[in-house]
């Protein structure tokens, strides 16, 4: 399927901002199952410096700097991306999870070395006895990795309630576990913490989920939102994605923007400003199929 993505981020400041440095992750990644055909960004006010390239994780990353006073910042990203249906491994045929854990501890080849980046704690993913104990029932001895991770995904989907008012992006994973509430970023962080606490490699994936309006109603422009899920490293299969918010393996309706250790590595827009006082943030996202795709 081919999709058009319109993502608008607007900051409104209570006092003028004198200087603004920003990094953005808004351009979809290219991969075996995804190709970004077109991507454009429009920034107002006009930046004095604009650069693009790749970050440490290989994501498309942009940087811009505004050096004159402003009370409002708007970043508009428009992309066209084509996504193929993924082919996931048969869960029962994947290696035992302990074998995968042990492989990550042995002398490393290039592939394993990359996976090792995602075994350790990161700024927003902290391991603990509690998250390990929560994961344990799904990881019985010698159980195939993907089968175990799929069950953990289903458990989080069934036992946690989606509640945007319950958490903030900085809410610790242990608090999410205790609350049994949160949003997609929280559930991805929690499952990543569970997997890393067992010695497995899990990375955070940021992107979009294509949604449908209620039956008989038109789709509202800007009603979509950014989404988050995770991927676990499986020898012989590479990275296998899981979406705990929806209790499923991602499909061709999941569009990947970036991946990293956690949300702090891949947030759509982040930066440092001089001045500005208090601010309000507005985000509008619209993802729609391209005719003929």
Buried (B, 14 or more C-beta within 10 A) or exposed (E): BBBBBBBBBBBBBEEBBBBBBBBBBBBBBBBEBBBBEEBEBEBEBEBEEEEEEEBEBBBBBBBBBBEEBBBBBBBBBBBBBBBEEBEBBEBEEBBBBBBBBEBBEEEEEEEBEBBBBBBEBBEBBBBBEBBBEBBEEBBEEEBBBBBBBBBBBBBBBEEBEBEEEBBEEEBBBBBBBEBEBBBBBBBBBBBBBBBBBBBBBBBBBBBBBBEEEEEEEEBEEBEBBBBBBBBBBBBEBEBBBBBBBBBBBBBBBBBBBBBBBBBBBBBBBEBEBEBBEEBEEEBBBBBEEEEEE
